[in-house]
Amino acid sequence: MQSLSELQRELTNLRAKVDAGKHALLAAWQPQLAGSGYARDAVNLAAYIAFRREDLRELQEQLSELGLSSLGRCEGHVIATLDAVGQALDAISGVCPTDAALLNRGRANRHGDNRLKQRTQLLLGKAPKHRRTRIMVTLPTAAAGEVRFVRDLIERGMDIARINCAHDDADVWRAMIENIRAASAASGRKCLIHMDLAGPKLRTGEMAASPGHLRLKPKRDERGDTRAPAYFLFDASGEPGGSGLRGATGLAGYARVSVAHDWLVLLRPGDLVEVTDTRGKKRILNVLERMGEAHLLACTADSVWLEQGCTLKHLSGEGRQRSSKVGALEASPEVLLVHIGDRILLSRDEAPGEIGTEDGFAGRIPCAQPEVLDSLRVGERVFIDDGQIGAEVERISEAGAWLRITRARPEGDKIRPAKGLNFPDSDLQLPALVDKDLLDLDFIAREADIVGYSFVQTAADMDRLADELDARGASNLGRIAKIETQRAVENLPEIVVHGASRGPFGLMIARGDLAVEIGWSRLAEIQEEILWLAEAAHVPVVWATQVFEQLIKENLPSRAEMTDAAMSERAECVMLNKGPFVLDAIAMLDDIARRMGAHQHKKSARLRALHW
């Protein structure tokens, strides 16, 4: 244990280092900060960066032994915390601060927290009365035609509606926004509109189509027993059958078996239909209920493989068998089945991909952003489908990048169209704003409250967005930078300074792509560091990707999801994705955020009375 005078000397030296580092950073940022309303907040950010360049663990332990602040909660007010600890050490040595000095120190500590609240409200709106964290929800296409559904989202607790510009078009977005505004007015709860720019589409391209087929697959437990039947629709609308119905939410998500209308009208709830599937297996299908003139809900407890022409026999109670044929099914794209050691070609050619015919060559699939292939080098890693499949660049040719599969399940993994590509080792020279984004910005600048900015990597990217918003008369539009690459993490302080100095600003931790880019083992560490840096910068954070994913899809949360949701309360906003049980997820997240808000604030425990 150091003596009191040694501790005071060490703290004084630390304070001097923080001051020097802070001034150096502010000098570099001065051109951007001059005349902006963010200059005072940037002072604390600079101080925090300088502060965290030191290894303070031993000093923390010694301060804690004296019952003083260990400096572990100084993000929002670095200098004020260092000075407060210095005053406490002085008091222990017999030099007590004046009441006025203590009062000023308390005000300085509160200033950072107040600035974060102000900047959060400016970007994300007022927090609900019962919780600090806002809830953002990604809208499905069906929200364009279902104002009642949107109202349910808002009444359950949605504070911000997210529209992903990578999907749908301006007509659908406009209908969504009209429903949001109508539902918000009807419910009496304000709901902001957040629109995400698509950015560069780092995805696999299309594959050649194969004849349509459909698998009806019940859910089974670990013993193989049926846990839930496979539900589907007999569909006499004349549309090709397929794995899911577009349009109304009441029918969305069900697989569809196309049948003749004159056969369907004779079916009644409780009737049985026999089918011999493509494997020659006889299966029984159970008719459940009528869902309009052209649809009947049915189910099966067995796996059934169907293709056009399979015979359906209506087993009526009168002993007659009325037959029909399965109608046209939507053509489905081919998939590449890959195993470790296989080779694939990620091609520049945008023609639909094809399955390979040689041993060890799984096939070719186009890259939807072929210019990215110019940035790849031999030996660099490539991840496909959120990192599920790993590969390494073996060579680059005029045809594209030849990859060797390095990660796949023993039974193999399928590479499908429109699956995400990540290049964590490559220096990708891609613009954050592509032509489509610039067109979409015209709409966003008129209609939205916040724009989500994908693929941000540098401060220059933030300047470009701000310039484009200024040109559209939308300088005050909120903007959220999505942090999803290693390069963005490395440039995070400058991204914050350039973003926050030009308008309402926040960060989104896009944990899906970020985990693939930096490695899964580092995700927990990096998301913590982003939260700390954002608090020091007095800017809000959106906690995103796969929050309550299992609950949203299956209505059954995992224990890990519950813990993740509780931890997310430290951010100013949590984003949920779309899914059939999103209403239940909103209600549960609302309850968790309310409860956890009584127990913690950022990294600080709040000692609410416990009741056993």
N, C-alpha and C positions, 0 to 999 in steps of 0.2 A: 504493500500500500504506500503510495506516495504521500509525502507530507502535504499539508494544506497549501503552503507556499509553492510547492512544485506543481500542484494541480492548478493553482491560479496562473502560474507561468505558462503551463501547457495550454490552458484555455485562451490566454492572451495571444500566444503564438498561433493557435488555430484561428482565432478571430482575425488576425492580421493576414493569414494565408487566404481566408475566405474573401476578405476585402480586396486583396490583390487580384485574385482570380475573377471576382465579380467585375471589377473595373475593366479587366482585359476583355471579357466577354461582351460587356456593354459597349465598349469602344468598337468592337467588330460589328455589333448589331445596330449601332447608332444610325446609319443611313436608313435603315428600315423603320426604326422607332421614332425618328424625328417627326414631331407633329402628330403622332398617333396617341390614342387613348390607352395604349397598352404599355407605355414606357414604365410606369410605376410597378406593374405586375412583373415585367421583365427583370426588374432589379432583384426580386426574390428568386426568380428562376435562375438567374446567373449566380446568385449566392448559393443556391442549393447545389448546382452543378459543381461549383468550387468546393463546397463542403463535402460532397460525396466522393471527391477525388482522394480523400484521406481515409486511412484505415483507423477507425475510431473505437474499435471493440474494447480495447483495454481501458481507455478513458471512460467509456460508458459504464463498465463494471465498477470502476472506482467512484463515479458519481452516484451510481445506484446504492452503493454501500453507505453513502452519506445521507441517503434518503432524498436525493435530488433528482431532477429530470435527467434521464439517460440520453437525451437528445434524439430519441427514437420517434418523436412525434412533431418534428419541427418543419415538416414539408411546407406548410403554408406560411411560415413566419420564421425564417432561418435566423436572421440577425437578431430579432427580438428574443428568440429562445436563447441564443448564445449570451446575450446581454443579461437576461434574467438569471441564468445559471451563474454568470459572473457576479451578479449582485448577491445571490444566495451564498456564494463562497466568501464574499466580502463580509456578509452578515455573520457567518460562522466565525470569521476571524475578528469580529468585534466592530466592523465598520458598517453600520446599518444604513440602508438607503432611506431617503425621505419619503413621506407619504405621496408627494407629488411624483417622484420618480417611479414608485410602485404603480401609481395610477396610469402613468404614461406607458409603462411596460405592458400592463394589461390591455390597454387600447391597441398597442402595436401587435400583440398576439392575436387579438380579435380581428384586426384589419384583414389578414389573409383569408380567414374563414368567411368574412363578409364579402370580400371581393369574389371568391369562388361562387357564393350564393348568387351574387348579382349577375355574374357572367353566365351562370347556368340558367337563370331565369330569362336572361336576354335571348339565349339560344333555344332552350327547351320549354319555355313557359313556366308558369307557376307550378310548384309541386302540389300534389293532392294534400288535403289536410291531415290525413292519417299516415302518410309515408313520405320519405324524402326522395326516393328513387322513382323516376318516371318509367313507364312501360311502353315500349315501341313494338308494334306488331306488323309483320309483313302481310299485305293483303293478297289473297288469291284472286284470280281473274273473276271468279263468281261475285266478288264484291261490287263489280260494275252493275250487276243486275239485282242485287239483294240488299236493299236499304235496311231491312229488318235485321239481317245478319250483321251489317256494320253497326247498327244501333246496339245490338247485343255485345259486340266487341267493346264499344265505348262504355256501356253500362257495367260491364265486368271489370273495367279498369284500364282500358287502352287510353294512353295520353297522347301518343304520336302514331299516326298511320304511315307505314312505309310502303311506297310504290317502287318496285324494281324496274327500271327502264330497260333492263335486258330482256324483258318480256312484254308482250302485248304492244299496243300502239297508242297514239294520242287520243283517239276516240274512246278507247277503253279507260285510259287514265282520267279523261274528263268525266266519264260516267262515275268512276270511283270517287273522284273529288266531290262531285255533286252529292253523292250518297253520304260521304263523310260529313259534309256541311249540313245536310238535312238531318242526319242522325245526331250530330252534335247539338243542333238547335233543339231537337225534340227531347233529347236526354238532359239538356241543361249543363252538359260537361264540355268544356273546350277540348278540341282535339286538333293538334297541329298536323301538317302534311309534310312528310319527308320523302324526297324522291332521289333515288340512287342512280347516278350515272353508270352506264354499263362498263365503260373503260375498254381497254384492249381485251379481246376474248381469247385468253390462253386456254384453248380447249381442243379436243380432238374433233375432226370434221365428220362428215357423213360417211356411212358405209353403204354398199350396194344392198338393195332390198331383196328379201326372200319371200316366197309365198306365205300368206298369212296363216298363223296358227295361234292357238289360245290354250293356256293351261289354267285350269281351275284348281287351286291349291289350298286345302284347308290348313289351319294352324294346328300343330301338334306339340305335345310336351316332350320332355327329354326321353320318355319311354316309348314315344311313337304313337301314343293314344291321341285321338282327335280332341283338341282343346276348343276349337271353334270351327264350324263348317265354312266352306268357301261360298260366299254370297255372290250372286250375279244377276243379270237381267236378261230375260227373253225380250228381244228388241225387234219390234215390227215397224220401226220408223222408216225403213228403207236405207238407213245408213249402214256402212260396213261395220261389223262387230269389231271389238277390240278390248284392250286391257282396261280402259277407263273412259267414261262418258264426259265430253266437254259440255259446259253449259250450267244448267240449274244445279244448285247445291244439293237439292234433295236426291239427285241421281248421280252426282259426281262421285267418282272413285270406284263404282261398280264395274266389273268386267261385263261385256255385253255379247250375247249370242244372238246373231241376226237370224230371224225366222220369218215365215210367211204370215201375213196379218190374219188370213182366214183360218189358219191353224191356231194362232195365239188366242183368238176370241173365244175358242171352245174350252180353253183351260180355266180351271177354277182352283182357288186356294185349297190345298189338301191333296190335289191330284199328283200323280207320279208320272215321270217321263223316263223312259229307258233309252240309253244311247250306247252304241258300240264305238269306243273312241279309236284314235289312230293306232293304238297298240293292240287293238282287238279285244279290249277288256270291256265287259258289259257293266255299265254304271247306272245307278238310279238317281234322278234329279227330283227334288221336292219343290213343288209350287207353293209359295207362301202367301203373297198378296198382290193385288192389282195396283199398279202405280201409273194411272192414266190409261188412255185408250191404247197406247202402243207399247206399254212396258208391263212386265210381270216380274216381281222379285222371286227368286228361287235360290236353292242352296244344294250343296252336296257334301257328304262327309268323306268322300274319296277324291283322290287326285284324278282329274279327267283331262285328257289331251284332245283338243278338237281342231278340225280343219274344215274348210268348205266342202260340203257334200256328205258329211257324217249324218246318218239317219237318226231322227228323233221319233220315238214311238210314244204317243199319249196313251197311257194305261188307264182308261176310264172305268168307272164303277159299273158301266153297262157291259163290260166284257169286250168292247170294240177297241181296236187299236188304230188310231188316226196317226198317220206318219207325215213327217215333214223333213226337210233337209236343212242343215246348217247353211246359212247364206254366206255371202262374201265376208271375209275378214280382212282387216287392215294389213297391208304388207308390213312386215317387220324388218328392221335392218339386220344384216349379218353382224356377228360379233367375233372378235379375235380372242380365242382361248389361248392364254400364254402360261408357260411354266418357266421356272428358273432355268436359265441357259438358252432359252429361245431368243431369236432375233426378230425384230420388227423394223419396218421402215416408216418413220414419221415423215411424210412426203410433203414437198412443196406443191405438187399437183393437187388441185382442189377436186378432181374427179372422185366419185365415191370409192372408198377403200374396198379391198378384196382380201379374202382368206388365202393364205399361202398354200402352195401345193408341194413344197419341198420339205423334207425332214428338217426340223430345227428352225424353219422360217415360218412364223405364225401368220405373217401377212403384212399388208400395207394399210395405213390409215392416214388421211390427210391431217395437217395442222391447220386449224382455222385461222391462225395468224402466221402465215408462212415466213414473213420477214424475220420472225424471232430466230429462225434456224441459222441465220447469218451470224448470230452472237454466240453460238454453241462451239465448244472445243472438245476434242477427244478427252475422255476420262471424266467429264463432268456428269453429275447425276441429273436424272430426270424422274419426276414422280407423276403418276397418273391416278386420277380418281381419288382425290384427297389423300394421296400418299399410300393408298392400298397396294399399288403396284409400283415397284422401284425398277429403274433401269440405268444403264450407263452408256454414254455416247462412245461407240466404237470407231466410227468414221463419219465424215461429212462428204457428200457428193452432190452433183447437180440435182439428183433425184430427191435429196433430203438428208435427214439424219438417221443413220443406222444404229439402232439401240439393242443392247443385250440386256435381257430381263435378269434382274438381281434379287427381286423380292416378289414372291407370289405364294399363295397357299399351296400345300402339297397336291391338292386336286386341281390346281390351276385357277386363274382368275380371268374374267372376261373384260375386254376393253370395248366399251360401247361408244357410240357417237356422243358428242357434246359433254365429254368428261373433262374435268379440269386438268391442266398441265402445270407443273411447277418446275422451275429451273433454279434451284437454290445456289448453285455454284457459278451461274452465268451472269455476266454483266449485260443485261438486256437493255438495248437502246430503243426503247419504245416510248412514245408520248403518252402521258396520262390522259390527255383528251384526244379522242379520235373524231373523225368527221361526224359520226352518228351522235356523239356527245354534244357537239356544238349545235346540231339541229335540235336535240332534246333540251338544251339549255334555253332555247327560245321559249319553249313551253314552260319549263320549270321556273324561269324568271317571272313569268306572269302568274302562275298558279300555286307555287309551293311556298312553304315557310322555311324549309331547310333543304340544301342539296348535299347528298352524300357523294364523296369524291373517291372513286376507286383507283387503285394502283398508284397512289401518291408515293413518290420516292425521294424527292428533293424539295428544297425551299422554292426553287424556280417553278415547280409544279403548282405550288400554292399561289405564286404571283400570277401565273397564267390564268388560273381560275378567277382570281380577283379581277384581273383585267377584262376577262370575258363578261363577268357580272357587271362591272362598271359600264361596259359598252352597251349593255341591255337595260341600263337604268335600275339595276338591282344590287346596288352596293351594300345595302343593309340586309340582304338575304343571308340567313345562317348557312354556315358550311361546316361539314364534318369530314375530316380526313381519315380514311380507312387505313390503318396500319396493318399491312399484310405481307411485307417483305423484309428481309434482312437489311436491305439498303435503307428502307424507311426508318427502321429502328436506329440505325447508325446516324441518321440525319434528323432525328426527332426534335432536338432543341430548336434547330433552324426552321423546321417545318412549323413548329408551334409559333415562333416569333413572327414569321412571315404570314401565317394564317391569322393569328389573333390580332395583328396590327392593322388588318384591312377590313375587319368586320366580325360579327358574332361567330365564334369558332369553338369546335370541340374535336375530340379524338374518338375513333371507334377501334376497339381491339378486335380485329377480324380474326378470331382464333383458329378458324379452319385452315386457311391458307398460311397464316403465320406459323402454325405448328409444323406444317410440312416444310416451310422455308427454313426455319431455324432449328428444327429437330424437336420431337415430342418431349424429350427430357428437359428441354430449356423453356418450354412454354410457360410453366407455372412461374418460373423466375422472371421471365421477360414481362409477363402480364402484370406482375407486381411492380416492376420497375416503371412501366408505363403509367400505372396508377399513381405512383409516388411523384414522378416527374410532372404529370398533369396537375396534381394538387399543388405542387410548388409553382407551377405556371398559372394557377388560378383558372384553369380551363376544365370543362366537364368531360366525362368519359362515358362512352356507350360500351357496355359489355355484351358482346355478340357471338353468335355461332353455337348452335346445338344446345342452347339452354332449354331444358325440358324436352329434348327431342323425342325420347321414348314416350313420354306422357302425351305429347302432341300427336304422335302417330298411332299409339296403341292404347292410350288412356291408362297406362300403368307406369308410374315413375320409378326409376331405380334409386337406390340409396345414394349413389354417387351424384345423381342429378339433384337430389334434395340438398346435398352439401354444396354443390356448385351454385345453386340458386341462392342459398344463404350467403355465400361469399360474394355473389354479384351485387349485394345490397351496398357494397362500398363504392360502387360506381354511381354516377348520377342518373343513368338510364340503362335499362336492360332490354335487349331485343329478343323477341320470340319469332320463330318462323311460322309459316302457314302449315296447316294440317287439320285433320278431321276433328281433333279434340282440343283445338286452340282455346276455345272458351274456358274449358276446365283448367288449362295451363295458366291463363290470365288470372283466374280466380285464386289459384293456388299461389302464384307468384305474388299477387297483391297481399295475400295473408302472410306469406313468409317475409316480405319486405317490411310490412307493418310490425311484425314481431321482432325481427332482427334489428330494426331501427331503435328499439328500446334497449338493446343490448350492446350495440356497437355504433361508432361513428368513425368511418375510415379505419385507421389502425387502433383506435382507442376503444377500450371496453367501457361501456356505460353501465354502472352498477345499480340497475333497477332491482328492487327487492325481489328475492326469490320466494316462491310459494311452493312448498313441498306437500 
